Every structure is written in C-alpha cells, then in structure tokens.
Amino acid sequence: MSSFQESVSQAAQAVGRSWWVILLYGIVGVIFGIMAIMRPGEAGVALAWAFGIMALVEALISVFALFSKDVPVSKGWLVFYAIISAIFGVLAIMNPGVMAISLVIVLGIWLIIAGIYRIVFAIRVRKVIDGEWWMILAGVLGILLGLLFLAEPVAGVITSALWIGILALVYGIFQIFASFRVRKLVKA
C-alpha cells in the first residue's frame, strides 16, 4: 500500500471513529427542525437571539483583534465593526422579537431592490442572452415577496422560520444517515 493510500485509510479511520459527532449534529438538526415547524414564531425569535449572541462574540473578537499586529483591516474599520456588532447583539438579545421583525423588514427591502436590479439587468442584456424572461420573472417574484414581507413582517418571520425548520429537519435526517455510513469506515 502506498503512503498516500495509507494516509487516506488513516483519515477514513479517524473520520469513522467520530461518526457519533455527525449523528449528534443530525439529531440536533431534527429536533430543531421539528420545533421550528411546530412553533415557527418562537423559532424566529430564537434565531434572532442567536444572531445577537453571535454578533456579541464577533464584537469581542474584534476588540481582541485591535491589540494584534497582524490584522488585515484598518483599526478604524475594526472599531466600527466591533461597535456595530455590539449594538446589534445587545438589541437582538434584549428584544429578539422586534429584531426578528426588523430583519424581515430589511430582507423585504433588499428583495425589492434585488428584484428591480434583476429586471433592469435582464432588459439590458436581452440581446445577448436567451431566456431573459426567467430573470424578469425572478425579479418580479422577488419584488412581490419583498412587498409581502413589508406588509406582514410577522408572517415573514414565521414563514422564514418554517423554511429554516424544514431545511434543518432535512439536514438532520441526512446527517443521521451519513453518520451510519461514516461509521462503516472503522475497521472491525
């Protein structure tokens, strides 16, 4: 056996021994997916809260990075990013429901702008591409979805949480199946 094949075999053994980690991710995904599908409003609020925690961690990391010599961005941008992350994090943790609705409103505005952009782009390139109407249709649908999110942001939070729940459930199921496949990599 060549050294390359040996290293691949050793890597497969190592991955196979940690099959339970993949299984754990799958179980958590399934549980979260089921909870998000059953209670999408609470899941949307929980996601906003989790984004707040992540933003606070980013702010803290950025503050620590200020004292590093090897930072690839300017200190000014780093301070700005840390402050914005901290403000967002605190607001999301203090009132995650309002933040979830705010995020859907921002998403709605972005969808409208992106939809207009797609329509304009499709019209401008219609002579050099075929099927530009697909882009125009995508733009119109984006605008409609953005308007729906702006008209009913709470419904937007619930709908988004439902989709995230469905995807988490599917992800979890795939991870569970994958864990048992990975487990077979361990030689008996």
GIFENTA-V600066 format. One record per residue. RES is the residue in one small letter. BURIAL is 1 if it has 9 or more other ideal C-beta (glycine too) atoms within 8 Angstrom, else 0. Layout:
((RES BURIAL) (RES BURIAL))
This chain:
((m 0) (s 0) (s 0) (f 0) (q 0) (e 1) (s 0) (v 0) (s 1) (q 0) (a 0) (a 1) (q 1) (a 0) (v 1) (g 1) (r 0) (s 1) (w 1) (w 0) (v 0) (i 1) (l 1) (l 0) (y 1) (g 1) (i 1) (v 1) (g 1) (v 1) (i 1) (f 1) (g 1) (i 1) (m 1) (a 1) (i 1) (m 0) (r 0) (p 1) (g 1) (e 0) (a 1) (g 1) (v 1) (a 1) (l 1) (a 1) (w 1) (a 0) (f 1) (g 1) (i 1) (m 1) (a 1) (l 1) (v 1) (e 1) (a 1) (l 0) (i 0) (s 1) (v 0) (f 0) (a 1) (l 1) (f 0) (s 0) (k 0) (d 0) (v 1) (p 0) (v 0) (s 0) (k 0) (g 0) (w 0) (l 1) (v 1) (f 0) (y 1) (a 1) (i 1) (i 0) (s 1) (a 1) (i 0) (f 1) (g 1) (v 1) (l 1) (a 1) (i 1) (m 0) (n 0) (p 1) (g 0) (v 0) (m 1) (a 1) (i 1) (s 0) (l 1) (v 1) (i 1) (v 0) (l 1) (g 1) (i 1) (w 1) (l 1) (i 1) (i 1) (a 1) (g 1) (i 1) (y 1) (r 1) (i 1) (v 0) (f 1) (a 1) (i 1) (r 0) (v 1) (r 0) (k 0) (v 0) (i 0) (d 0) (g 0) (e 1) (w 0) (w 0) (m 1) (i 1) (l 0) (a 1) (g 1) (v 1) (l 1) (g 1) (i 1) (l 1) (l 1) (g 1) (l 1) (l 1) (f 1) (l 1) (a 0) (e 0) (p 1) (v 0) (a 0) (g 1) (v 1) (i 1) (t 1) (s 1) (a 1) (l 1) (w 0) (i 1) (g 1) (i 1) (l 1) (a 1) (l 1) (v 1) (y 1) (g 1) (i 1) (f 1) (q 1) (i 1) (f 1) (a 1) (s 1) (f 1) (r 0) (v 1) (r 1) (k 0) (l 1) (v 1) (k 0) (a 0))
